[in-house]
Amino acid sequence: MAGTVDEFGRRLREEKERLSKALEQMRASAPPIGEAKEGSPYGKKEEGATEAFELEKRLALEKRLMALLSEVDHALDKLAKGTYGKCDVCGQPVETARLEVLPQATLCLGCKAKQERIAKGKPSPR
């Protein structure tokens, strides 16, 4: 394996730290919900719409960061249990090239492709 389990573990721990810091910074820099700002020259409706849009954008990004953090935590848990590098669905090894690009990957390429086809509502190829 080009990347060792120790190397993947190090990368996962670094990614967890990076994601945790990004999430913490996002939450710390977010203005409190409903905080009054200086008046908008366009009126309350436009100001409210802009604030709602910014809140939705921030919440979507926060949700994505939390999902990525959960994926990394799952991979670290597998590392601790000695199952890192094995597909969660079929138990076959996850391709090394895939792990080198995405150390938190827990599905082999075949199972990931099948998962994406199902998510898109497409039937499996025969």
Secondary structure, 3 states (H helix, E strand, C coil): CCCCHHHHHHHHHHHHHHHHHHHHHHHHHCCCCCCCCCCCCCCHHHHHHHHHHHHHHHHHHHHHHHHHHHHHHHHHHHHHHCCCCECCCCCCECCHHHHHHCCCCCCCHHHHHHHHHHHCCCCCCC
